[in-house]
Amino acid sequence: MTELIKKFIYTSIGVATITNEKFKELVEDLIQNSQFTEEEGKRIVDSFLFDVRQQVDSINANIQVKADDLFQRSGIPAIQDLKNNIENYIRDIKENPSLLLKHSRHK
C-alpha cells in the first residue's frame, strides 16, 4: 500500500513538473510572438503555479484522510499521531539521554 501511494505521489509530481515546464514554454512563445506582455505572462504562470500548489495540497490532504481512515480500521494510530509520538520521544531523549539506556535494558 505504501509503495502504491509513493508511486502515485511521484507520478503526480512528475506530471505537474512536465505540465509546468510545457506551460512556461507556451507562455514564453506567446510573449515572443507579442501576444502577451512579459508581465501578463508572469501573472499567468504565477496563477497557474498557485492553482497547482492548491491542487497538490488538496491531494495530499485527501491522501492523509484516506490513510488515517485505513490505519484506524486496521487498529494503527493516525500518521500525525505517530509523528507526534516520535517527535515527543526524540525530544524526551534529547532532554534526558538516560531514558535511552533505561529502554534498552527492558529488552
C-alpha positions, -999 to +999 in steps of 0.1 A: +000+000+000+028+025+009+046+017-023+014+024-043+010+058-025+046+066-031+044+058-068+012+079-070+028+109-054+060+106-076+038+103-107+017+133-097+048+154-091+063+143-124+032+152-143+029+185-125+066+193-133+062+184-170+030+204-173+046+233-156+076+232-180+053+230-211+031+257-198+061+280-192+073+273-228+039+281-242+037+314-223+073+323-234+063+316-270+032+338-267+054+366-252+079+363-280+050+365-306+038+397-288+005+381-278+013+387-241+035+412-223+061+398-200+041+410-170+010+392-183+030+361-189+044+362-154+010+367-139-004+338-158+025+315-148+022+326-111-016+320-112-011+286-127+016+276-102-007+288-073-035+266-087-012+236-090+001+241-054-035+242-042-044+210-060-013+192-047-022+204-012-057+191-017-045+158-030-021+155+000-049+162+024-071+136+008-044+110+009-038+118+046-075+114+054-077+081+034-045+068+050-057+077+085-091+060+078-073+029+066-050+029+096-078+034+120-097+005+106-065-016+109-060-005+145-029+016+137-027+051+150-030+080+126+001+092+108+001+126+126-002+108+160+027+086+151+047+116+140+039+134+172+048+104+194+082+101+176+089+138+180+080+137+217+102+106+222+131+123+204+126+155+225+125+134+257+157+116+248+175+149+240+164+163+273+172+131+292+196+107+273+195+082+302+159+073+291+175+056+261+196+034+284+166+027+305+145+015+275+173-006+261+176-026+294+140-037+292+146-057+260 
